[in-house]
Amino acid sequence: MNDDPLNPWKTLSTELVHESPWISVTRHDVLNPSGNPGTYSVVHFKNLAIGILPLDKNLNTWLVGQFRYPINKYTWEIPEGGGKLDVDPLDSAKRELKEETGIIAGKWTKIQEMHLSNSASDEFCILYLAQNLEFKESEPEDTEQLEIRKVPFEALYQMVMNGEITDSLTVTAALKVKLMILEGKLR
């Protein structure tokens, strides 16, 4: 944890507190930047977060509706999921899009990379724009009860702006694609 020469934190000890197939939680006893003792707990993600905004030639997109256990709420979001660290993120994105929506895209553009909550976790995300769409059968995992909805991109953008959608991957992808449209970067 102290590899960066700009790091003002000093790690005194580290203890693995919890581990699952998806995350681990580590407790660090530290000296904070002012030299006082403290505790810093970090959630380590064992997969990349992957999000895909599919967009057809008429500027329609597809949202996935599902119940999200951690927030105890049904949400609408772009197709998203996890990608193994040793797998090309684009291959993971293609798998997730097909799995959740049945869509296969002929054109892929990486639109954003970001850390999702860098004050408490190391979760890293890659967002893609998928275009030149072909439609097949979806193949959701057995843990997923998904509803798929086709909406005009502008409706998604308004849902983000009105606060109806709060999923960080969806918010970021919608805002980035809106900027790309406004700047004439999408054909």
Secondary structure, DSSP 8 states (H G I E B T S, - for coil): ---STT---EEEEEEEEEE-SSEEEEEEEEE-TTS-EEEEEEEEESEEEEEEEE--TTSEEEEEEEEEGGGTEEEEE-SEEEEETTS-HHHHHHHHHHHHH-EEEEEEEEEEEEES-TTTB--EEEEEEEEEEEE------TT---EEEEEEHHHHHHHHHTTS---HHHHHHHHHHHHHHHTT---
